[in-house]
Amino acid sequence: MRKLCLLPLLLLFGLFTSNQIIAQDSAKAALQISILTCAPGEDVYTAWGHTAIRIIDSAKQTDIVYNFGTFDFNTPNFLAEFVKGNLNYFLSTDNFQNFILEYQYFGRSIKEQVLILSDAEKIKWQNALQKNLEGNNRYYLYNFITDNCTTRVKDGYYQFATTQVPPSKIKSFRTHVVEAPYQQGIPWIGLGIDVLLGAVSDQAPTALQAGFLPDLLFDQLATQPGHIATTQNYDFTKTTASKPTDPIFYIVGLIFVYLFVGKWNARWAIIAAKFFDIILLFIFGLGGLLLVHLMGLSLVLNYRLIKRGVDAKFN
């Protein structure tokens, strides 16, 4: 009689546990994780492009983009703090549809790499991202090399995915950090960053460090076809305006004009030469002060790079 009484309870327990297992398995299979690589834009902070994470949860019918490239536009001295690498960034989320509409509006194309990950790897990465969103966990001090929107994605991928990091062919950090502003038509920013970057940036990155910028990480992942399910391009390219002249041409042109005027003995040429003397002394003096200031900042940045280690850790 007791056995007959217990039978319905056992059936209910078995049904409950089987439903839980089915629910867990469906939740695992419902996740799809992609890495989004966005083209550079016209503003200074978009010159290097952008990297974000897209997670589709078909069970919950959500399509969320995790974005480590968010900052406060109202930060005092925003541009100076950005160039100095002294700007706080934070993790935010948005719906994929809103994300892609913004990039379409600004004419910035997106490349999406859908990752091949195990169910356990997907869940661990998603949970880590959710933890990153809590309180002060979301904030970090931006750095061109060791801690930016791309390195945060890269570090997360190599922490949770079962894969080997491909060898690096990059000769130095500096080359890729500095060339982006020149390519995007903001050479004066490129010149300032070039002066600001210290000796650490001249080192060749390790294999793990190499994917520190959006296109570099995209290329690094592309060499691992066994870990990429599909790649999709969202082409929003617009016609770009002509790019401004490289700063070096202005400097060389000014020197040539000075030498040309200095060769003449006419009264107007002598007056012009004195005027150029004053202008050049002022420019070189101001440039010297700026250089000393940037050298000081460079020492601070190098100290931070060494203190914080080779790669930023994924929280």
N, C-alpha and C positions, 0 to 999 in steps of 0.2 A: 504493500500500500504506500509506504514511504517513497519507494522508487517511482511509483506512478505520480506522486505529488511533485517529486523533484524533476520529472521529465519536462514539464512545461517551462520550468525555470531555466533548465539547461538549454532548451531550445531558444528561449528568449535571449539568454546570454550569448549563445553562439551567433544568433542573428545580429545582436548589437555589435559584437566584436568584428564580425565579417563586414558589417556596414562601415565600421571605423577604418578597417584595412582598405576597403574599396575607396573610401573618401580620401585617405592619405595617398593612395596610389594615383588617384585622379588629380589630386593637388600637385603631386610631383610632375606628372605628365603635362600639366597645364601650363607650366612656365616655359617661356622662350626668352633668352637673353641675347641682346645684340650690342655691338659697339658702334656708335655713330661718330663719324669723322666729318667735321664741317669745314668748308672752305674759308679762307681768310676774308675779312671785310675791310671797309675803308677806315674805320676808327683805329686808334692806336692799340687798344686792348684786344682787337680782333685780328691783328696783323699775322699772328701765328696760327690762326684757325681755332678749332675747338673740338673737344672730345666729350662725349656723354654716353650714358648707359641707358638702353631701352629694355624694359621688362614687360612682356605681355603675359598676363595671367588670364587665360581663357576661362578658367573656372569662375573667377570673380568678375570677368569681363572688364578688366582694367588694362590700360596701355600707358605706362608711366615712364617718363624720362627722368633719370637722376643726373643732376647737373652740378658738378663741382666748380663751375666757372662763374658763380654768382657773387656779386659784390654790391656795395652801397654807393651809388653815384654821388650821394651827398657828403661823402668823406672829404674833409678839408684837404686842400692841395692834392686832389685826386691824381692828376697826371704825374706830379713829382713823386708821390708815394708809390705809384705804380712802377715808374722807371727805377726807383731806388730799391724795389723789391720789398716794400714795407707796407703792403696793403693786405688787409684781412679779406680773404675769400670765404665762401661758405657753401655747403651742399643744400640744394633746393630740388623740388620736384615739380613736374608739370605734365599735363596731358600731351601725348605725342602729337595730336592734331594741332594743338596750339603751338608747340615747339616747331613743327615743320612749316606752319603758316608764317611764323616770324622769319624764318630763314628764306622762305620763298619771297617775302616782301622785300628783303634786303639783297636778293639776288645771290645768295650764298648756297652753293650746292652741298648735298649731303651724301656720304657713302655709308651704307649700312652693312656690317658684317655679322651675320647670325652665327652665334657660337655653338659648337658641339660640346656640351657639358653633360655630365651625369646628373641625375635628379638630385642627388645629395649635394653636388657642387653648386647647382642652381639655388637650392634652398639656403645653403650656408652663405652664399654671396648676397642673396636678397636680405637675409636676416642681418648681415653685417651693414648693409646700406641703411636698413631701418634703424639700426643702433646709431649709425653715424648722424641720423637726423635728430637725435635726442639732445636737447639743450645745447651746451657749449661744444659737444662733439662735432657739430657741423662746421665749426670755424677752424681755419688754419691760415698760417702766414704764407702768402704767395711767394714763390721763388721761380725765376725763369728756368732753372735747371732741375732742382731737386723736388720741388713741391708745387705742382700746378694741376689744372683740370685733367691733363693727360696722364701725369705720373700717378695720380690717385686711381684712375681707371686701370692703368697698367699694373700697378702694385696689387690691386684687387684681383685682376685676372690671374696673375702668376701665383698669387696666394691660394686661390681656390680651385684653379684648373690643374689637372694632371697633365703637364706638358713641360717640355724642355725649352729653355730660352735659346733662340738661334744666335750664332756669333754675330758680333757687330763689325761693320765696315766703316763706321764713322771715325773721322780723324780727330775731331775736337768738338766740344759743346759750342764754343764761340761761333764757329762758322755758321751753324744752323740758327742760332739765336739772332745773330746780327743780320744775316742776309734777308730775313723775312721783312723787316721794315723797308729795306731798299727795294725789294720786289713789289711792295704794296704802295710805293710812292711817298714814303715818309722818311727820306734819307737822314734828316737831322736827328730824328729819334734813333735811327740805327747808329749814327755816329756817337750820340750820347751814351747809348747802351754799350757800344764797343769800348769806349773809354772807361765806362763804369765797371764792366766785367773784369775780374781779377785773374790771377794765374790759374786758379782752379778750373776756369772755363777753357783753358788751353789744353787741358788733359783730354786724352781719348776716353770716351765712356766705355764701361764694361758692357757685356752683353745685356745684362738686366737694365742698365742705365740708358741704353741706346734709344729706346722708344719713349723719349721724354717730351716730344712734340707730336701734334696730331698726325701729320703725314708720316712721320717716322714710325709711330706705333702701327698705323695702318699697314705700312710696308712690312713691318716686322711680323704682323699677324698673317699677312698674305703669303709669307714664306712657310706657313704651317697649314697647308690645305686640308690636312686631316682633322683640323680643329675648327674649320669654317664650313658651315652647312651651305650657305648661299651668300652672295654679295649683291646688293642692289644699289643703284645710283639714282638719286633724285636731282636732276639737273635743273638748277635755277639760275644759271649763269646769265649775267647782264653785261652789256658793253661797258668796259671801264674807260675812264677819262685818261688823258695823257699824264704820264708821271713827271713830277718835278725834277729839276736838274740836281745831280749829285753835288753835295756841299763842296767837294774838293775842287770842282770846276770854278766855283765862285772865288775860292781862295787863290787858285792859280791865275785866274783872270785879273784879280786885283793886283797881284804881284807884277804881272806883265805891264799893266797900265802904269804902275808906280815906276818901274824901270824905264819905260818909254818916255814918260814925262821928265824923269830925272836926267835924261840925256840932253835935253834942250836948255839953252841959255837965255831964252826969251823971258821977259819979266813975268808974263802970265804963267809960264812953265815953272818958274821959281816959286811963285805964290802957290801954284797948284801942288808942287812937290812938298812945300811946307804943310799945306792942308792935308795931303796924304800922310805925311809924317805923323801928324796929330791923330788922324783916324787910325792908322796902323798901330801906333803906340797904345791907343785906347782899346782897340780890339785885342791886341796881344796881351795887354794887362788884364782885361776882363777875362780873356781866355785862360790866362795863367791862374787867376783866382778860381775860375770854374774847374780847371784841371785839378788844382789842389783839393777843392771840395769833393770832386768825383773820386780822387785817389783815396781820400779819407773814407768815403762811402764804400769804395771797393774793398778796403781793408775790413770794414765791418761786415760786408757781404761774404768775404772769404772766411772770416771767423765763424759766421753763421753756418756756412756750408760745411766746414770742418767739424763744428760742434754738433750739427744735426746729423752728420754721417752722410754716407754715399746716397742712400735712397730714403725717401720719406716712407714711414710705415703706414699701413692701412689700418685705421682705427676700427 
